[in-house]
Amino acid sequence: MPAGASRVVVGVTGATGAVYAVRLLERLRAAKCETHLVVTPAGVLNVHHELGLDREALEELADKAYSPADVGAAIASGSFSADAMVIAPCSMKTLAAVAHALSDNLLTRAADVALKERRRLLLMVRETPFNLAHLRNMVAVTEMGGIIFPPLPAFYHRPQSVDELVGDTIERVLGLIGVEGAVPQSWSGL
Ligand SMILES: Cc1cc2nc3c(=O)[nH]c(=O)nc-3n(C[C@H](O)[C@H](O)[C@H](O)COP(=O)(O)O)c2cc1C
């Protein structure tokens, strides 16, 4: 696991699970990580539908926010030294674009950069059930070094609320990208 991630690119797409984006940005801020955010149009739609937040409210949770059309932004270049990128949540469309290196918007370009620079890239993919194309795209991203992290909650810690489940999931993500102070639940045996 990499240690001490301090600058993280966050992508938000139109899969359900906007709450993961908000919790991730809040936790990264609490951990004093610098965040660079790009939200797709479908992501904006879902954040509003699921949480009642508009683009501006979401972007306020990040240090810097970019339009997905701004393919000339700093995070489009490998020379911008981000430690990791998380796509939370990640639609099957964006998964496909990452798997095939399409770089058709700033979010997918930033993911492409993370892979080519051999940086941590974690995709919180969300769909159910999966078709064969989804599964193949997940394999392709894994083969390139990306982490496929569907937000599948664990119940063995007997969570008392959805809030707790979401929080546990985000701590696991922070641990995987090397954010100091992440507190993923650990199993100490029956
Ligand atoms: C309410 C709602 C929920 C959706 N949930 C998902 C989902 O869980 N997974 C998914 O792959 N697409 C989902 N979609 C469809 C995506 O938003 C759509 O494929 C979109 O084109 C994705 O674009 P993006 O990856 O650029 O954000 C959902 C759409 C809506 C309106």
The ligand as an SDF file (V2000), in Angstrom:
LIG
                    3D

 31 33  0  0  0  0  0  0  0  0999 V2000
  -30.9520    7.6710  -11.3670 C   0  0  0  0  0  0  0  0  0  0  0  0
  -29.9060    7.0270  -12.2240 C   0  0  0  0  0  0  0  0  0  0  0  0
  -29.1310    6.0020  -11.7220 C   0  0  0  0  0  0  0  0  0  0  0  0
  -28.1490    5.3760  -12.5060 C   0  0  0  0  0  0  0  0  0  0  0  0
  -27.3990    4.3880  -11.9550 N   0  0  0  0  0  0  0  0  0  0  0  0
  -26.4240    3.8120  -12.6920 C   0  0  0  0  0  0  0  0  0  0  0  0
  -25.5970    2.8220  -12.1060 C   0  0  0  0  0  0  0  0  0  0  0  0
  -25.7100    2.4570  -10.9330 O   0  0  0  0  0  0  0  0  0  0  0  0
  -24.5940    2.3110  -12.8620 N   0  0  0  0  0  0  0  0  0  0  0  0
  -24.3810    2.7030  -14.1530 C   0  0  0  0  0  0  0  0  0  0  0  0
  -23.4540    2.2020  -14.7830 O   0  0  0  0  0  0  0  0  0  0  0  0
  -25.1610    3.6430  -14.7340 N   0  0  0  0  0  0  0  0  0  0  0  0
  -26.1800    4.2100  -14.0420 C   0  0  0  0  0  0  0  0  0  0  0  0
  -26.9620    5.1800  -14.6030 N   0  0  0  0  0  0  0  0  0  0  0  0
  -26.7620    5.5230  -16.0210 C   0  0  0  0  0  0  0  0  0  0  0  0
  -25.6120    6.5160  -16.2230 C   0  0  0  0  0  0  0  0  0  0  0  0
  -25.8900    7.7350  -15.5670 O   0  0  0  0  0  0  0  0  0  0  0  0
  -25.4300    6.7530  -17.7400 C   0  0  0  0  0  0  0  0  0  0  0  0
  -24.9630    5.5690  -18.3610 O   0  0  0  0  0  0  0  0  0  0  0  0
  -24.5110    7.8940  -18.0530 C   0  0  0  0  0  0  0  0  0  0  0  0
  -24.3980    8.0030  -19.4580 O   0  0  0  0  0  0  0  0  0  0  0  0
  -23.1400    7.7140  -17.4280 C   0  0  0  0  0  0  0  0  0  0  0  0
  -22.3220    8.7560  -17.8790 O   0  0  0  0  0  0  0  0  0  0  0  0
  -20.9810    9.1620  -17.1160 P   0  0  0  0  0  0  0  0  0  0  0  0
  -20.1940    7.9240  -16.9270 O   0  0  0  0  0  0  0  0  0  0  0  0
  -20.3220   10.1110  -18.0830 O   0  0  0  0  0  0  0  0  0  0  0  0
  -21.3810    9.8350  -15.8510 O   0  0  0  0  0  0  0  0  0  0  0  0
  -27.9470    5.8100  -13.8470 C   0  0  0  0  0  0  0  0  0  0  0  0
  -28.7190    6.8630  -14.3480 C   0  0  0  0  0  0  0  0  0  0  0  0
  -29.6740    7.4650  -13.5610 C   0  0  0  0  0  0  0  0  0  0  0  0
  -30.4680    8.6140  -14.1290 C   0  0  0  0  0  0  0  0  0  0  0  0
  1  2  1  0
  2  3  1  0
  2 30  2  0
  3  4  2  0
  4  5  1  0
  4 28  1  0
  5  6  2  0
  6  7  1  0
  6 13  1  0
  7  8  2  0
  7  9  1  0
  9 10  1  0
 10 11  2  0
 10 12  1  0
 12 13  2  0
 13 14  1  0
 14 15  1  0
 14 28  1  0
 15 16  1  0
 16 17  1  0
 16 18  1  0
 18 19  1  0
 18 20  1  0
 20 21  1  0
 20 22  1  0
 22 23  1  0
 23 24  1  0
 24 25  2  0
 24 26  1  0
 24 27  1  0
 28 29  2  0
 29 30  1  0
 30 31  1  0
M  END
$$$$
